[in-house]
Amino acid sequence: EALTMYMAKNKLDRKMVNATQGVEALHQLASSYFIDRDGTMRKLHEIQISSNAIK
């Protein structure tokens, strides 16, 4: 089982202090996928809807 995310750094939430923090948060979320798949997918879907940064 694998999880692949394609993200557009320029579309990440502009309210974040910087894009690096946003990317780190997404990396942590991706890591949690293997522990809590359903919860992680819900969070990723919310980010995808709100920012259109993840495909």
C-alpha positions as CSV (number, residue, x, y, z in Angstrom):
1,E,0.0,0.0,0.0
2,A,1.3,3.4,-0.9
3,L,0.2,7.1,-0.7
4,T,1.2,9.5,-3.3
5,M,0.4,13.2,-3.1
6,Y,1.0,15.9,-5.7
7,M,1.0,19.3,-4.2
8,A,1.4,22.8,-5.6
9,K,3.4,24.8,-3.1
10,N,2.1,28.1,-4.6
11,K,-1.5,27.1,-3.8
12,L,-0.9,26.3,-0.2
13,D,-2.7,28.4,2.3
14,R,-1.2,31.9,2.3
15,K,-1.9,32.3,6.0
16,M,0.8,29.9,6.9
17,V,4.1,31.5,8.1
18,N,5.9,29.9,5.2
19,A,5.4,27.2,2.6
20,T,8.0,25.0,4.4
21,Q,5.7,24.7,7.4
22,G,2.8,23.7,5.2
23,V,4.9,21.1,3.4
24,E,6.1,19.7,6.8
25,A,2.5,19.5,8.0
26,L,1.5,17.6,4.9
27,H,4.5,15.2,5.4
28,Q,3.4,14.5,8.9
29,L,-0.2,14.0,7.8
30,A,1.0,11.5,5.1
31,S,3.0,9.6,7.7
32,S,-0.1,9.3,9.8
33,Y,-1.9,7.7,6.9
34,F,-0.6,4.2,7.8
35,I,-1.8,4.6,11.4
36,D,-5.2,6.2,10.8
37,R,-6.1,5.9,7.2
38,D,-9.7,7.2,7.4
39,G,-8.9,10.2,9.5
40,T,-5.9,11.1,7.4
41,M,-7.9,10.9,4.2
42,R,-10.6,13.1,5.7
43,K,-8.0,15.8,6.6
44,L,-6.3,15.6,3.2
45,H,-9.7,15.9,1.5
46,E,-10.5,19.0,3.6
47,I,-7.1,20.6,2.6
48,Q,-7.7,19.7,-1.0
49,I,-11.1,21.4,-1.0
50,S,-10.0,24.5,0.9
51,S,-6.7,25.1,-0.9
52,N,-6.8,23.1,-4.2
53,A,-3.1,22.4,-3.4
54,I,-3.3,18.6,-3.4
55,K,-4.1,16.3,-6.2
